[in-house]
């Protein structure tokens, strides 16, 4: 049996993801490379703030 749930990337969270937090570390990734963290409603802003403080955050998109 396979569990295909997308779970929030916040440490210790097991909630279903509802957003994609898109980011890129320009020191190690090419400009077109996109990394994705999944986030629940509760953690989308804190994950964004974490990445934005480091200059990595690009955008959040709804997970459909």
FIMAR-202274 format. One line per 8 residues: number of its first residue (from 1); their letters; for each residue x, y, z of N, C-alpha, C. Coordinates in pm, 1 decimal, decimal comma, padded with zeros to 6 digits. Example, Ala and Ser with C-alpha at 12.3 -4.5 7.8 and 13.67 -1.06 7.14 Angstrom:
2
1	AS	01319,0/-00569,0/00780,0/01230,0/-00450,0/00780,0/01320,0/-00330,0/00780,0  01285,0/-00225,0/00708,0/01367,0/-00106,0/00714,0/01290,0/00003,0/00787,0;
# end
This chain:
64
1	XXXXXXXX	00084,5/-00118,5/00000,0/00000,0/00000,0/00000,0/00088,3/00123,9/00000,0  00059,0/00218,2/-00086,8/00137,2/00340,1/-00102,6/00062,4/00459,3/-00046,0  00135,1/00546,8/00023,6/00076,4/00669,5/00076,5/00121,0/00784,3/-00012,4  00032,5/00834,1/-00098,2/00066,1/00938,5/-00193,7/00036,1/01079,2/-00141,8  00014,9/01093,9/-00011,7/-00011,8/01225,2/00046,8/00109,9/01315,5/00033,6  00085,3/01442,3/00010,1/00190,4/01543,0/00016,3/00179,0/01609,8/00152,1  00284,2/01598,1/00230,4/00283,8/01641,6/00369,6/00364,1/01770,8/00382,9  00320,9/01856,7/00471,0/00388,2/01983,2/00499,5/00536,0/01959,6/00532,7;
9	XXXXXXXX	00622,3/02045,8/00479,6/00766,7/02035,1/00500,7/00814,1/02095,9/00632,7  00726,3/02163,3/00705,7/00765,8/02222,5/00833,9/00803,1/02111,5/00932,1  00908,8/02135,4/01006,6/00959,3/02036,1/01101,4/00850,0/01993,4/01198,5  00827,7/01863,0/01206,0/00732,8/01806,7/01300,3/00587,3/01812,2/01256,8  00558,3/01870,1/01142,1/00419,8/01880,9/01096,0/00385,6/01760,2/01009,6  00269,1/01705,5/01028,7/00223,6/01592,5/00948,8/00096,6/01622,2/00872,3  00060,7/01750,9/00865,4/-00063,5/01790,0/00797,7/-00048,8/01779,6/00646,1  -00161,7/01765,1/00579,0/-00162,5/01764,6/00432,8/-00118,8/01900,6/00380,4;
17	XXXXXXXX	-00037,6/01900,3/00277,0/00007,3/02024,7/00214,2/-00105,2/02085,7/00131,6  -00112,5/02217,9/00133,3/-00210,4/02292,3/00054,2/-00142,9/02396,6/-00034,6  -00011,6/02415,7/-00015,9/00063,8/02516,8/-00090,2/00199,7/02460,2/-00131,0  00254,7/02519,3/-00235,8/00393,0/02497,0/-00273,6/00469,3/02625,6/-00245,2  00579,0/02613,6/-00173,8/00666,1/02727,6/-00149,2/00786,7/02708,0/-00241,9  00796,2/02793,5/-00341,6/00897,1/02780,0/-00445,7/01018,8/02865,4/-00409,4  01137,6/02806,5/-00421,8/01258,1/02878,1/-00383,3/01377,7/02834,5/-00465,6  01487,4/02909,6/-00448,9/01611,6/02884,3/-00520,6/01724,8/02945,7/-00439,2;
25	XXXXXXXX	01831,7/02870,9/-00419,0/01950,7/02924,9/-00354,2/02047,6/02966,8/-00465,3  02059,7/03096,7/-00491,5/02140,4/03142,3/-00604,9/02289,4/03109,7/-00593,0  02335,1/03077,1/-00473,8/02476,7/03042,4/-00457,8/02507,7/02902,8/-00511,3  02405,9/02815,6/-00516,3/02432,1/02678,1/-00561,6/02342,2/02631,5/-00675,6  02236,7/02706,3/-00707,3/02144,8/02667,2/-00814,6/02152,5/02766,0/-00930,5  02132,3/02716,2/-01050,8/02122,0/02805,0/-01166,0/01993,6/02887,1/-01151,1  01985,7/03004,7/-01214,1/01869,1/03092,6/-01197,1/01735,3/03028,7/-01234,0  01735,2/02933,7/-01325,6/01609,8/02870,4/-01367,4/01569,5/02751,7/-01280,2;
33	XXXXXXXX	01654,9/02709,1/-01189,7/01625,2/02594,7/-01102,3/01522,5/02634,8/-00997,9  01424,5/02548,7/-00974,0/01321,4/02573,8/-00872,8/01315,5/02456,1/-00776,6  01323,6/02487,1/-00648,9/01306,5/02388,2/-00543,3/01168,1/02412,1/-00483,8  01107,5/02307,7/-00428,3/00971,6/02319,6/-00374,6/00965,6/02258,2/-00236,1  00910,0/02334,4/-00143,9/00869,2/02281,3/-00014,2/00717,4/02281,2/-00015,2  00658,6/02180,7/00044,7/00514,4/02175,1/00058,6/00476,7/02232,7/00194,4  00362,4/02301,8/00199,6/00321,9/02367,1/00324,1/00172,0/02352,9/00346,5  00134,5/02337,6/00472,7/-00006,3/02341,8/00511,3/-00044,0/02489,3/00531,1;
41	XXXXXXXX	-00172,3/02515,3/00552,2/-00217,4/02653,6/00572,2/-00147,5/02720,1/00690,3  -00121,2/02644,1/00794,6/-00061,1/02700,2/00915,8/00085,5/02740,5/00896,0  00158,6/02670,3/00812,1/00302,8/02692,0/00801,8/00350,2/02762,5/00675,0  00260,8/02792,9/00582,2/00305,0/02853,6/00456,5/00377,8/02986,2/00479,9  00329,0/03069,6/00568,8/00392,8/03199,4/00592,7/00526,5/03185,7/00665,2  00536,5/03094,0/00760,6/00663,5/03079,8/00832,4/00772,0/03021,1/00741,6  00736,5/02928,7/00653,9/00834,8/02875,9/00559,1/00877,6/02985,4/00461,1  00782,3/03066,4/00416,8/00815,3/03177,7/00328,3/00909,7/03275,0/00397,7;
49	XXXXXXXX	00880,7/03312,5/00521,2/00966,4/03406,8/00595,1/01108,5/03351,7/00610,8  01119,6/03222,2/00642,3/01249,7/03157,6/00657,8/01332,0/03170,8/00530,2  01270,6/03139,2/00416,6/01341,1/03146,0/00288,3/01366,7/03289,9/00245,3  01270,0/03378,0/00267,2/01283,6/03517,8/00226,7/01396,7/03587,2/00303,0  01414,4/03554,1/00429,5/01521,1/03613,1/00509,8/01659,1/03579,1/00453,1  01667,9/03470,1/00379,3/01793,9/03425,3/00320,0/01805,4/03462,7/00172,1  01701,1/03528,1/00120,2/01701,1/03566,8/-00019,8/01671,6/03451,9/-00114,9  01606,8/03345,2/-00064,5/01580,2/03225,9/-00145,0/01437,4/03218,2/-00197,8;
57	XXXXXXXX	01343,4/03282,9/-00130,6/01201,0/03267,5/-00164,6/01170,0/03328,5/-00300,2  01087,6/03258,0/-00379,3/01042,8/03308,8/-00509,0/00893,0/03335,9/-00507,2  00812,0/03234,1/-00474,0/00667,1/03253,3/-00469,3/00600,3/03135,3/-00400,0  00474,9/03157,0/-00362,7/00389,3/03050,8/-00311,6/00279,5/03027,2/-00414,6  00244,4/02901,7/-00434,9/00134,7/02868,8/-00524,8/00046,2/02766,9/-00456,9  -00083,5/02771,0/-00485,8/-00173,9/02670,5/-00428,5/-00138,9/02532,2/-00483,7  -00154,3/02433,9/-00400,0/-00133,7/02296,0/-00441,9/-00268,0/02242,6/-00488,8  -00276,0/02202,8/-00614,1/-00402,9/02153,8/-00669,6/-00397,3/02006,1/-00696,1;
# end
